[in-house]
Amino acid sequence: MTVEQRERTLRGVRSFSEESLEACLEGHDPDTAGSHALALYRDVVETVPAYRAFLAEQGVEPGAIRSLEDFARLPLLTKANYLQRYPLPELCRGGRLESCDFISVSSGSTGQPTFWPRFVTDELAIARRFEQVFCDSFRVTERRSLAIICFPLGTWVGGMFTTACMRHLSSKGLPVVTVTPGNNKAEIFRVVSELGPLFDQVVLLGYPPFLKDVVDTGLAQGLDWKRLTIRMVMAGEVFSEEWRTLVGQRVGWDDPVFDSASLYGTADAGVLGNETPLSIRIRRFLAEHPDLARQLFGESRLPTLVQYDPHQRYFETVDGTLLFTGDNGVPLVRYHISDTGGVIPYARMREILAGWGFDPVTELSRGDRPATIRELPFVYLFGRSHFTVSYFGANIYPENVTVGLEQPGIQEWVTGKFVLESKEDGDRNRFLSLTVELMPKESATPERAAAIADSVRAQLLRLNSEFAHYVPAGDQLPRVTLLPHGDPDYFPIGVKHRYTRKG
């Protein structure tokens, strides 16, 4: 028995159970976030053997890091230069793997799968993000809630981590009951049909494309989602506001701003930030004004926009990519996660929006459903930059194509999944290839392919200035191929979908 771990658990559980969400999040001075990062750095230097060895190899004297300016000169951590170079126990405090109590595995989408140890207190910190969503958006204190975990279960991080966080919310006294069908659609439908009517609201938690597939398949089988009060928590993928509106219409949301939330989650450190009614309202405004979005974010695509607790996760940017510092089973200092994005302080965001005549805070404070506004900073992310297709020098993003498939007259017979490629024909001329998955029982016709091609071209011209200016008019129309639901070559069932391929 390790007395220190028992005491750490008791302290963590007591703090999580007794400290209100308001006390945890209010009064956070952004200027103090750096002091929390420095304190974590000093603790990691003292307790984590791999980090001490890493600094020594980099020629860094640990005691010389005294200020935030010094901190900003620390070498970046990556999977290659840190996580894959040291034995797993040495990445943990005290060089002891048993200082943690659970191990998850990353998806391995950019290489070999990685093991991520953690301790129950790490889950408690992440459970705050779920508490924020369930309380501020879903009003869980007023509604008995059934949380249905639709992430895959097993060693992969999403399902088990989310399940643990849901149970922590229940242990705090919130009226949440959790059930874990995973990504088994038949079991999800059984749970929804038999248990859903016993609760005031049903929250589906999963990857966005899978949740849409669940909704559409349920409708095809006669499931009336609108008889229940459905909410959604999503992670793992950027989606458009058109997608959010479409899904909301199919399940009967009153207001997508309050009825859904996306998480910025990673296997590396759990949840780094979460959507709030404020961040969603801002994002929906920017979706309607792509020129303003381009001014704010610097790209012709709409990123995920979340708020985060600067005392739990300290963000920095280097060359347009994100770094974070945060405590975990494997604590990370200036970890380069390779996500393209940036940070916008709360006051700065309000100032920018005011310059465009938009005041979301006042807007959300009106009506019979006023939002809880947390004055927390924003972080935005586009995802990994290599998930793009280069065509005539223009970077084409899956997010641009998605909007074209979500237009009326098309959205009813496609799943939303596609594969975008830049290919060559027999004369070595480049063309844009778009392979689209049909809904079950839907058929491919030349008219449908032409409708998709026209819609996608229109949205690319509207949203992507590079496409509009770089691609000759005669080459802007994609060549569309329609494939049946679950095609094994392009749309295999049960695996994480990739929206681009290198031609």
Secondary structure as the mmCIF struct_conf table of DSSP 4:
data_model
#
loop_
_struct_conf.conf_type_id
_struct_conf.id
_struct_conf.beg_label_comp_id
_struct_conf.beg_label_asym_id
_struct_conf.beg_label_seq_id
_struct_conf.end_label_comp_id
_struct_conf.end_label_asym_id
_struct_conf.end_label_seq_id
HELX_RH_AL_P HELX_RH_AL_P1 VAL A 3 GLU A 18
BEND BEND1 GLU A 19 GLU A 19
HELX_RH_AL_P HELX_RH_AL_P2 LEU A 21 LEU A 25
TURN_TY1_P TURN_TY1_P1 GLU A 26 GLY A 27
HELX_RH_3T_P HELX_RH_3T_P1 PRO A 30 THR A 32
HELX_RH_AL_P HELX_RH_AL_P3 ALA A 33 THR A 47
HELX_RH_AL_P HELX_RH_AL_P4 PRO A 49 GLU A 57
TURN_TY1_P TURN_TY1_P2 GLN A 58 GLY A 59
HELX_RH_3T_P HELX_RH_3T_P2 PRO A 62 ALA A 64
BEND BEND2 SER A 67 SER A 67
HELX_RH_AL_P HELX_RH_AL_P5 LEU A 68 PHE A 71
TURN_TY1_P TURN_TY1_P3 ALA A 72 ARG A 73
BEND BEND3 LEU A 74 LEU A 74
HELX_LH_PP_P HELX_LH_PP_P1 PRO A 75 LEU A 76
STRN STRN1 LEU A 77 LEU A 77
HELX_RH_PI_P HELX_RH_PI_P1 LYS A 79 LEU A 83
TURN_TY1_P TURN_TY1_P4 GLN A 84 ARG A 85
BEND BEND4 TYR A 86 TYR A 86
HELX_RH_3T_P HELX_RH_3T_P3 LEU A 88 LEU A 91
BEND BEND5 CYS A 92 CYS A 92
HELX_RH_3T_P HELX_RH_3T_P4 ARG A 93 GLY A 95
HELX_RH_3T_P HELX_RH_3T_P5 LEU A 97 SER A 99
BEND BEND6 CYS A 100 ASP A 101
STRN STRN2 PHE A 102 VAL A 105
TURN_TY1_P TURN_TY1_P5 SER A 109 THR A 110
BEND BEND7 GLY A 111 GLN A 112
STRN STRN3 PHE A 115 ARG A 118
HELX_RH_AL_P HELX_RH_AL_P6 VAL A 120 GLN A 132
HELX_RH_PI_P HELX_RH_PI_P2 VAL A 133 SER A 137
TURN_TY1_P TURN_TY1_P6 PHE A 138 PHE A 138
HELX_RH_3T_P HELX_RH_3T_P6 VAL A 140 GLU A 142
BEND BEND8 ARG A 143 ARG A 143
STRN STRN4 SER A 145 ILE A 149
BEND BEND9 PHE A 151 PHE A 151
BEND BEND10 GLY A 154 THR A 155
STRN STRN5 TRP A 156 TRP A 156
HELX_RH_AL_P HELX_RH_AL_P7 VAL A 157 SER A 171
TURN_TY1_P TURN_TY1_P7 LYS A 172 GLY A 173
STRN STRN6 VAL A 176 VAL A 179
TURN_TY1_P TURN_TY1_P8 GLY A 182 ASN A 183
HELX_RH_AL_P HELX_RH_AL_P8 LYS A 185 LEU A 195
HELX_RH_3T_P HELX_RH_3T_P7 GLY A 196 LEU A 198
BEND BEND11 PHE A 199 ASP A 200
STRN STRN7 GLN A 201 GLY A 206
HELX_RH_AL_P HELX_RH_AL_P9 PRO A 208 ALA A 220
TURN_TY1_P TURN_TY1_P9 GLN A 221 GLY A 222
HELX_RH_3T_P HELX_RH_3T_P8 TRP A 225 ARG A 227
BEND BEND12 LEU A 228 LEU A 228
STRN STRN8 ILE A 230 ALA A 235
BEND BEND13 GLY A 236 GLU A 237
HELX_RH_AL_P HELX_RH_AL_P10 GLU A 241 VAL A 251
TURN_TY1_P TURN_TY1_P10 GLY A 252 GLY A 252
BEND BEND14 ASP A 254 ASP A 254
HELX_RH_AL_P HELX_RH_AL_P11 PRO A 256 ASP A 259
STRN STRN9 SER A 260 THR A 266
TURN_TY1_P TURN_TY1_P11 ALA A 267 ALA A 269
STRN STRN10 GLY A 270 ASN A 274
HELX_RH_AL_P HELX_RH_AL_P12 PRO A 277 GLU A 288
HELX_RH_AL_P HELX_RH_AL_P13 PRO A 290 PHE A 297
BEND BEND15 GLY A 298 ARG A 301
HELX_LH_PP_P HELX_LH_PP_P2 LEU A 302 PRO A 303
STRN STRN11 THR A 304 GLN A 307
TURN_TY1_P TURN_TY1_P12 PRO A 310 GLN A 312
STRN STRN12 ARG A 313 VAL A 318
TURN_TY1_P TURN_TY1_P13 ASP A 319 GLY A 320
STRN STRN13 THR A 321 GLY A 326
BEND BEND16 ASN A 328 VAL A 330
STRN STRN14 LEU A 332 ILE A 344
HELX_RH_AL_P HELX_RH_AL_P14 TYR A 346 GLY A 355
TURN_TY1_P TURN_TY1_P14 TRP A 356 GLY A 357
HELX_RH_AL_P HELX_RH_AL_P15 PRO A 360 LEU A 364
TURN_TY1_P TURN_TY1_P15 SER A 365 SER A 365
BEND BEND17 ARG A 366 ARG A 369
HELX_LH_PP_P HELX_LH_PP_P3 PRO A 370 ILE A 373
STRN STRN15 PHE A 378 GLY A 383
TURN_TY1_P TURN_TY1_P16 SER A 385 HIS A 386
BEND BEND18 PHE A 387 PHE A 387
STRN STRN16 VAL A 389 TYR A 391
TURN_TY1_P TURN_TY1_P17 PHE A 392 GLY A 393
STRN STRN17 ALA A 394 ILE A 396
HELX_RH_AL_P HELX_RH_AL_P16 PRO A 398 LEU A 405
TURN_TY1_P TURN_TY1_P18 GLU A 406 GLU A 406
BEND BEND19 GLN A 407 GLN A 407
TURN_TY1_P TURN_TY1_P19 PRO A 408 TRP A 413
STRN STRN18 VAL A 414 GLU A 424
TURN_TY1_P TURN_TY1_P20 GLY A 426 ASP A 427
BEND BEND20 ARG A 428 ARG A 428
STRN STRN19 ARG A 430 LEU A 438
HELX_LH_PP_P HELX_LH_PP_P4 MET A 439 MET A 439
TURN_TY1_P TURN_TY1_P21 PRO A 440 LYS A 441
HELX_RH_AL_P HELX_RH_AL_P17 PRO A 446 LEU A 463
HELX_RH_AL_P HELX_RH_AL_P18 SER A 465 TYR A 470
BEND BEND21 VAL A 471 VAL A 471
HELX_RH_3T_P HELX_RH_3T_P9 ALA A 473 ASP A 475
BEND BEND22 LEU A 477 LEU A 477
HELX_LH_PP_P HELX_LH_PP_P5 PRO A 478 PRO A 478
STRN STRN20 ARG A 479 LEU A 483
TURN_TY1_P TURN_TY1_P22 HIS A 485 GLY A 486
TURN_TY1_P TURN_TY1_P23 PRO A 488 TYR A 490
BEND BEND23 PHE A 491 PHE A 491
TURN_TY1_P TURN_TY1_P24 ILE A 493 GLY A 494
BEND BEND24 VAL A 495 VAL A 495
STRN STRN21 THR A 500 THR A 500
#
